[in-house]
Amino acid sequence: LEMLERVSKEFHALGKKVIAVLNVSAPMEVASWRDKVDGILYEHCDEMVYTDTMRQRKQVMDERSDAFVVTPGGIGTYEEFFEIYTLKQLGRHRKPIVIFNINGYFDSLLAMLAHTVEERFMQPICLGLYTVADTAEDVLLQLQRQSETANVEETKYF
């Protein structure tokens, strides 16, 4: 939670909105949800969006996000990352993707992606579709630097 709150606070300081998209069957009060999933929500979110399914959740995030910050998490985090990464590679969006690599959490993932290029299952240019940040401050810098005008056409690989 600390890392999500920190990034969220930085976004608020820049005048940006922070929206939580939650997969639940019916909206609950934040306090009730916190009791069940401690550490997931940032209590100062500008808006809470509730969805019934994970697919709806990802659709809302895709439609409403200006950028994607990947924070340490489990299998759902990986699935969401690979979907937005694939969609960017296919030219479906040009939104910045920043991997927040706190304490080297994603080092193995990044090594796997490099290995995928070495084995020629992915073009080297695909490694440039995301950036990596080690601190909350660096996440914000990376988001500011990433251009939404990157030539994603060159990355298409079938």
N, C-alpha and C positions, 0 to 999 in steps of 0.2 A: 504494500500500500504506500509506503513512504515514497518510492520512486514515482508511482502514478500521481500521488498528491503533489509531489515536487514539480513534475512536468506540468500538471494541471494549473498549479499556482503561477508558474512562469507564463503559461498561455493567458491566464486571466490578467496578469500584469501587462501583457501586450495588447489587451483589449479583445482577445479571442474568446469565443464561446467554447465551453466544455460540455459535451453531451454524452451521457451514459446510455448505452443500448443494452438492455437486459433481456435475456430469454427466460420469461416466466409465463405461466398460464394466465395470470391476472395481476394487475398492478397491486403492489403492496406498499406500505409505508417504508421509507428508507430504514428506519430503526428496526423494523421487523425483518427486512431483508438482511441487514447487517448482522443480526443475531444468527441467521442461517449461514451466511457466507461472509464471515468477518474478513475485512481487509480488501474487499473487492471495490467498493464504491468510494468515490470522493464526495464528501458531503456537500461541497459547494458547486456541484454540477449545475449548469444553467438549465438543463433540461434532462428529464429521464424519459427514455423511450422504451416501452415494453413490447416484446414480440412473443408470439406463441411458439415459434420454431427457430432453430439455429439458421436455417436458410433465410427466413425473414430478417433475422438479426444481421446477417452478413449483407443482405440487400440494402437495409437501412444504412448500415455503416458505409457501404460503397456509394450510395446516392448522396449522403449528407456530409461525407468527409472531404476535406481539402487536402489531406495528407494522411499517411499511416505511420504510426510509431509502434514498433513491435517490442514489447517488454517481456521479460522472462515469464514463462508460463509452461503449461503442459501441452498435451496433444492438440487441444483446441487452438492454442496459439500457433502451433506449427501449421495446422490445417488452414487457418485464416491467412497466415503469412504466405504459404505456397499458393493459395488462390489469388491473392492480390498481386503476387510476384508473377504468376503465370499470365494473369490478365494484362499486366503491364507489358510483359514480353510479347504478347499477342497484339499489342497496340490498342487494347480496349480502354485504357486510361493512361494518363500521363502524370498522375499524382505522385508526389514524393513519398518514398518509403525509407524510413530510418529504423535500423535495428539498434535498439538501446542495449548495448552489450555490457551490462553492469557486472563487474568482477569477472569478466571473461565468460559469462554464462553461455553466450552463443559461439564461442571459439570453435567447438566441434562442428556446429552447423556450418559456419563459414568455411572450415576446412573441407567439409563434405561438398559444398558448392564448388570450391576450387578443384577438388578431385573430379567432380563431374565434368568440369571443363577439360581437365587433363586427360580424361578418358574419352573425350570428344562426344559426349552426350549433350553438351550445351556449348553454345558459342561463348567465347571470352567476353564479348560485349555485354552479355547478360549480367556479368558481375558488376557492371556499372549502373544497373537499374535500381540499386539501393545504395545507401551509405550506412556507415557504422559509427555510432557515437558511444562514448564511455561515460559521459556525465549528462545530467539534465541540461546544463548550459550548452553542451555540444549538440544535444538533440535539437535545440532551438536554432543554433548556428547552421546545422546541416539542413534543416527545413528551409531556412532563409536562402541557402546557397543552391539548393536543388532547383533546377529549372523544369518547368512543366512543358518546355518546348524541346525536350530531348528527342532525338530522332529514333522513336521506337520502331519505325518501319524496318530499320537495319537489323533489329534483333529477332524478327520473326524466323522461326526455325521449325520446320516440320520433318 
